[in-house]
Amino acid sequence: MENIIIREATVDDAEEMISYLNIVGGESDNLMHGAEGFKVPVEGVKRRIQASHDADNSVILIALAEGEIIARAELSGYPSSRLHHNATLSIAVRKDYWNKKIGTRLMTEIIERARELNLRNIELEVIADNMAAIALYHKMGFSDIGVYKKWWFANNTYSDAIIMQKCLYE
Ligand SMILES: CC(C)(COP(=O)(O)OP(=O)(O)OC[C@H]1O[C@@H](n2cnc3c(N)ncnc32)[C@H](O)[C@@H]1OP(=O)(O)O)[C@@H](O)C(=O)NCCC(=O)NCCS
């Protein structure tokens, strides 16, 4: 897709990031919050972005179209020295842009960043019926590790989650 810029988030993106998070929250049942459910104040989001920037095992990437955030991916590394080489991954693309390979572009770039940060493992959980995300993660080399039974609760229903991992240095 043309005119999509991918770059690391800065504290100046905090307000736009809150708008984006509230939009994507209402577009699927697969994120931690629903529509308008992202209630963290702008100063809190700025602190989170700065903390990610300062950590040597974390990164937040955003994709922008005409100045608006349309997708975001985050690697969140563990602070403990014994887990420091691992990070959890989250990603969401705005619905208008699904199936246009923006997820693929963001995943490709964030895995490259993970290698640059000398991470050894990326881990994630995905709801078992989220077929697009599962297809994307498998395409990017993630393996199924196991299942958390009845891990997710949305729309009055408990769902299983698949645990996945990508090893960067096998
Ligand atoms: C999951 C998500 C990030 C994918 O982003 P995207 O930009 O649409 O991803 P891409 O277009 O790069 O790739 C999507 C892949 O899923 C496949 N796909 C889409 N719908 C599918 C379905 N119902 N069943 C199987 N595969 C499907 C596409 O064919 C594509 O695979 P391909 O590249 O081999 O053709 C996006 O759908 C999203 O943000 N969903 C809501 C939030 C979410 O679920 N985040 C993940 C939480 S774990």
The ligand as an ORCA input file, in Angstrom:
! r2SCAN-3c Opt
* xyz 0 1
  C      -4.836     -9.506     12.933
  C      -4.553     -8.214     12.178
  C      -3.476     -7.441     12.936
  C      -4.044     -8.534     10.767
  O      -3.675     -7.315     10.139
  P      -3.750     -7.178      8.538
  O      -3.115     -5.891      8.169
  O      -5.135     -7.387      8.094
  O      -2.809     -8.394      8.110
  P      -2.291     -8.793      6.666
  O      -3.162     -8.204      5.611
  O      -0.842     -8.471      6.585
  O      -2.396    -10.379      6.729
  C      -3.595    -10.993      7.124
  C      -3.490    -12.452      6.763
  O      -4.626    -13.127      7.325
  C      -5.306    -13.839      6.318
  N      -6.706    -13.887      6.708
  C      -7.560    -12.866      6.824
  N      -8.758    -13.311      7.259
  C      -8.630    -14.662      7.416
  C      -9.519    -15.691      7.847
  N     -10.772    -15.422      8.203
  N      -9.054    -16.959      7.893
  C      -7.772    -17.268      7.540
  N      -6.873    -16.303      7.123
  C      -7.315    -15.029      7.063
  C      -5.054    -13.055      5.051
  O      -5.258    -13.823      3.911
  C      -3.576    -12.682      5.255
  O      -2.746    -13.774      4.962
  P      -1.784    -13.740      3.634
  O      -0.892    -12.537      3.812
  O      -1.040    -15.032      3.679
  O      -2.706    -13.591      2.482
  C      -5.856     -7.365     12.033
  O      -6.876     -8.189     11.497
  C      -6.350     -6.767     13.332
  O      -5.850     -5.744     13.763
  N      -7.363     -7.380     13.970
  C      -7.963     -6.840     15.181
  C      -7.006     -6.808     16.352
  C      -6.377     -8.156     16.580
  O      -7.019     -9.189     16.459
  N      -5.067     -8.129     16.919
  C      -4.336     -9.341     17.209
  C      -4.604     -9.733     18.613
  S      -3.700    -11.228     19.049
*
